[in-house]
Each structure stands twice: as structure tokens, then as C-alpha cells.
């Protein structure tokens, strides 16, 4: 999908002519996503190369570490500070979480900082907002739009596909798993942990209707 024009508040692309996603297209998408992730990033929280401006996920500001700090962060440190506590504090400020809720997310952040969920895989260049609505399908296969791209953990993209019911999810996952050696063996057990972030983002953006799901996902790891 070619980019035709870009401005401060818009981007114009070629039109995507929608088609029903096939099993074969889903498998190809999983393989291609693994290749994209394996291309890597400078560190957890690293912005796309050459970009130093503000970041967003939807309309919510998305916190990033300083450029010189990203290469030194372990995933758990990054996720705790920038993907759990930051959106939780934004949700708290908007009245969608309470003080007791914040205590729960602080406890999760402590476990993340302790490295309990880290693995040896380097930072991946993830889409960052890979819900099913940002995966369009045409006759040639999957087309990704509206990224919140940064250096992150590959499970985060896979988890968001699951959270919002991507079609042929198991086919995507199986193809992805076959195309990379950088997933931990127990990665499926960590999917809800990686869903804590998008659930907190939705709580901050859309209110307390997502609060229970965010708390339920986090509680599994306490």
C-alpha cells in the first residue's frame, strides 16, 4: 500500500479494496509479521529511526523512554514504567481507575521490574496497536495501518490480535511461531500479561468499562 501524501495531521494512502481473509492469507501474514519483528529495534521503547517527536496510541499519549535509555532497558523495566504505570496513571487522572486499582498495577510493575517475565529475545520492531481493525485484508493479503511503532516485545502484537478477535488467529499464530526462533516456549501463557497495556489504554480512553478486564489480566501474574 503506497503512501501518496503526508501532512502534519493527515496521511493519504492507496485505497484498500477489502476482501474476505483466507486461511492462506492469514498464514502469510503471520510469517511476514515474524520477519518484521525479527528486523529488530535499537531497544525497548526505541522510536522509529529518525523520529524524535511525540507518540500516541489512538488519541492517548504513549510514553517513551529517552532515546539514550532505551538500549539499556530490559523488557520488564520498560513495560512496567511505560506500558503499565503510565496508562494506569492516565486512567486514574481521568477517573476510570481508583487508588486501590493503582496499588494492584504497582505490584505488577514491581514483578516486571524484577525480571520475572523477561527472556533473552532482543527488542522487536512492533506495530504497537495491532488490533483487528488495523489489519485490513485485500486480494493480496493483509495490509497494516495506523501503527504506534516502537521497540517492544513480539508477544505484545500477538496478544493484541487475540484481544480483539483477529480472523484465523490460530493460523496467524502458528505461522508466526514457525517463522521465528525468538518466542519463548511458554509465550502463550504470557498473552494476558501483554494485554494489560491495551486494556489500560482503553480504560483511559473510553472509561471504566474496561477496568475489570485490565484488573483480571494483571491479577493472573501477581
N, C-alpha and C positions, 0 to 999 in steps of 0.2 A: 504494500500500500504506500504509494508515493505521497510525500508532503508537498503541497502546492504553494502554500503561503503561510507565513507566521508573523504575528504581531504581539504586542505586549499582553493582549487579552484574548487572543484567538489563535487557532491553528486550522488550516484548511487542508483536507486530505482528499484523495480519490474516494469516490463512493464505494462502499462495500455492498455488493448485491447478495443479500442473505440467502443461504441455503441450509437445508437440514444437515446437522453434523452426522457424519457416518462413523462407524467404528474405526475404519482405516484412517480417517482424518484425525480422530482423537488420538490414535496411536502415534501418528506422525507428530502431532502437537506435543505429546509427552516427550518424544525423543528430541525435538527441537528445543523444548524448554530446558532439558538437561544440558544441551550444548551451550545455550545462552548462559545458564548458571555457571557452568564449568569454565567459561571465559574469565570469570573471577572479577574481583574488585580490590581496591587498594586496602580495604579494611572494613570492619563492621561500622556502618554509618557513613561510609565514604560516598560523597555525591558523585554523579556522573562527571567524568573527566572534563575539565574546562568550565564547570558551573560552580559558582560560589554564592548564588542567591538564596532566597527563602524557599522552603519546601512545604508541600501540602499533601494531605491525603483527603480527597474530596475538597471540602472547604475548610478543613481543620488544619491549622499549622502543625507541621510534622517536625519535631525537634531532631537536630543532627549534632553530633559531636564536632568540635573544632577539627579542621582538616588535618592538623598535625597530630591529633589524638587518636583518630580512627584506626590507624595501623597498629596501635598498641593495645586496643581494647579486645578482650575476649568476648565471645558472643554473649555470655551470660551477663557480663557487665553492661554491654551495650543494650541488650534487651530490657534489663531491669530499669535502667535510667531513662531510656529514650522511647521504649515501646510499651512499658507498663506504667511506670510512675508518672511520666509526662502526660499521657492522655487521661490517666486517672485523675490527676490534679485539675486538668481542664474540665473533666466531667464534674468534679467536686465543686469547682468555681461556678458551674452552670446549674448547680442544684440537683444533678442527676445521680450523684453518689453522696453518701453520708460519711461522717468521721469514722464510724466502725468499719465501713467498707474500705476506707483508706488503710486502716490497720491491717486488713487482710492482704491487700496488694503490697503493702510494705513487707509483710512476712514472705510473700512470694519473691519479692525483689531480693531479699536477703539470701534466699536459697539460690537464686540465679547468680548473684554476685559470688557466692561460694563455689561456683563452678559445677554444681551437681548435674547440670544438663548440657554441659559443654561436650564437644567431640573434637576430633582432630582436623575436620574439614576446614579449608580456608574460606574466607568470605566469598559469597557468590554475588553476581550482579543480578538482583532480583527485580521483578516488576514492581512489587511493593503494594499493589492494590488489585490483586488478581482474582476478583470475584467474577462470577459467571457473566455478568453484564459487560465486563471489559474484555471478554473473549467473543469476538464476532466470528461467524462462520460463513464462508462463501464457497464457490465451487472448487476452489483450490485448497481449502482447509481453514485453519484458524488464523485470525487476524487480531492482534492485541492492540488495545487502545488505552489511553488515559493512565499512563504509568505514574507511580510515585517511586521512581527508580533510585536505588541506593545499594550499597553493600550490605547484605544481610545473610540470613540462613536460608538455604534452599527449601527447607520444610515449611517456611512461612508462606511461600507461594502455593505449595501443595495443600497446605491447611486451609487457605482461603478459598481455593477451588472447592474443597469439601464443604466449607461452612455455608456457601451459597449455591450448592447443588449444581455444579457443572455437569453437563451431559456426558455420559460414558466415563464417569470419574475413574472407575477401576481400570479401564483400558488406558487412560492417561497415566495413572499412577504406575501400572505395570510396565508400560513402555518407558516411562521415565526411569524407573528403577533398573531396567535392563541397559539403559544408555549411560549410566554413571556408576562409578565406584565410590562416590563420596557421600552416600547416605549411610548413617549408622544402621546397624541391623534392626534396632528396635524403634525405628523412626516413626512408625505408625502409632506407637504408644505416646509419642510427644505431640501429636497433631493438636489436641485440645490446648496444650500449652502455647502453641503458636497462634491459636485462635483467640487467646486473651487480648492481644493487641487490637485486631479489628473489632472485637466486641466492645472494648473500651472506647474505640474511636466512634462506633455507632452510638454508644451511651452518651458521649459528649455531644455528638451532632444531633441526635434525634430524641434523647431523653431517657428516662429510667426504664422504658420498656425493654431495653437490652441489658439492664443492670443484672438481673437474675442469671442470665446466660453467662455473662462475664465472671460473676462470682462462682458459678458452678464449674466453669472451666478452670479457674485458678485454684479452687479448693482441691482438685484432684492431685495437686502437686505439693500440698502442704503437709 
